[in-house]
């Protein structure tokens, strides 16, 4: 029974991860803010499911992870911050955090 549960959880985790990838792509190209909000809600629900299944499997020791040290975390954070600063300098993109700006801008 334990092996069957493990296999079912692994399949569920992979399916939910795939769904979140698809929903994320969909959210990135939504031309409508209303549609994007609907997709974002679905994406959030599926991310919560991925987290719940992952934690369950981790508690059962079916998934093993390695703890990152603080230096690795800081280094990764710094890299992402630098990338964000570079993106914000591109006039075509502007500030990503601007809620009025659509992620997709159709060409005339």
N, C-alpha and C positions, 0 to 999 in steps of 0.2 A: 504493500500500500504506500509506503514511504517513497519508493522509487517512482511509482506512478504519479504521486503528488509532485515530486520534483520535476518530472518530465512535463506535466501539465503547467506548472509554474514557469518553467523555462520557455515553453511555447507561448504562454500568455505574455510574458515579459517581452519576447521578441516581437510578437504581434503588436503590442502597445507601443513599443519603440518605433516600429515601422509606421504606425498610425500617427504618432506625434511628428515624425519626419514629414509625412505627407501634409498634415494639417499646418505645420510650420511653413512649408513651401507655399501652401495655399494662402495663408495669412499674409505672406510677403508680397503677393501679387494682387491682392484684393483692391479693386478700384473704388469700392464703396466702403465708407467707414462703418455703416451698419452691418454689412456682410463681414467685414473684418472683426467686428465686435463679437458676432456670433461664432465665427471660427476661433477667435481667441478664447471664448468660454469653453468650447469643445476641447481646444488644445490644453487648457488648464486642467480640465477634468481628466484627460488622458495622461497628462504629466503626473497628476496625483496618483493615478493607478500605477504608473511605472514606479513611482517612489514607494508605494505601499508593497507592491510585489517584490521589488528589489530588497527592501528592508526585511520582509518576511524570509526571503531566500538567504539573505546575509545572516540573519539570526539562526537559521538552520545550518549554517556553514556550507550551503550549496554554492555560494558565491564568496570568493575571498578577495579582499581588497588590501592594499598597502597604504598605510598612513603616510601622507606627505609631510615633510618637515616644514617649519615656518619659512625657511629660506626659499624653498621651492614655490610655496604659495605666494610669497611676496614677489618673486621673479615673474611668475605667471601674471599676477595682477598688474605689475609694471608694464609688461608687454602689451596687455590688452588696453591699458590706459594710453600708451603711446599710439596704438593703432586707432583708438577712438579720436585722439587729438588730430591725427593725420586725416581721418575721414572728415572731420568737421571743417577742415581747411578747404575741402573741395567745394567749389561754388555749386556744382551740379547736385550735390547731396544736401548741403546745408545741415542744420541741426536735426539729428534723427529724433530727438526728444520732443520736437514741435508737434503737438497733437493735431494742429490744423493742416499740417502738410501730409498729403497722401504719399504712401510708399511707392505707388505706381503713378507715373505722370505720362499719360498718352501723348504720343508725338502728333503734332498738327499735320 
